[in-house]
Amino acid sequence: LIFVLLNNFLFAKCISLLTNSKFEILNSLVIFNALFIIAQDQWLFVWDFIDVTFFILYGLIIMETHYIKYLFVINFFHIFNRETALIMAIFFIYVIFKKKNGNINNLLRDKLFYGLVFNLFFGTVYTYFSRKLLFIRQSDLTGGGQDLNNNFLGGNWVTPMLNYGTLFNGETVSNTLILISVFLVFYFLFRNYKQFSSKEKLLSIATIINIFPVFIFGIFIETRQFFPSIVMLAYLIFSNSIKKIEISS
């Protein structure tokens, strides 16, 4: 409950930094919570809520580049919560590269670039050794750890075949609803991508690159793993709403 309240307050605060409209702040907060309620599942852990916190901050940085000066620190601390920090380090390296007009020389002059590269390598090493040291045996309580013999990042799941098998676990309705929801998100993003602003395109990319790993390294029926993408999607919906108001006015 504490993390739910914290994330709601933080998201509302971040949105308030982007607009003065109380309606848009409230509307975004309602959509933000609605998306998470729809995505609820029986599996939910503390680090899932902490991940949401970090992605709320990432979304603010994408929407308002003034806050990018805090990115290195945010991304560094994110490493200790979840591997999604590595995805976002790569993502923001891409963002910086695009802002430098694809010029490698200009990119190499950017201090933040080196900070994110450090986070990427440090995070990979940290993930590998923490898994090597902590993944000792299969849990007697949850049945987890079936992939201990896999050497990728010290035993991280590589799960395409597991996800394929999950399609036939008897939960046909719920599995179908999850896949349809993912498909609709992709359809929305690809259909409107050309019309998106540069910031909305970045939010779209951030959404997509946090969905794909779920099917490769995660378990798609554990919808908590889509939380990072849900945060990005909430920001995207907010941005679209603001844009429509500006056009109509």
Disulfide bonds with the S-S distance in Angstrom:
none
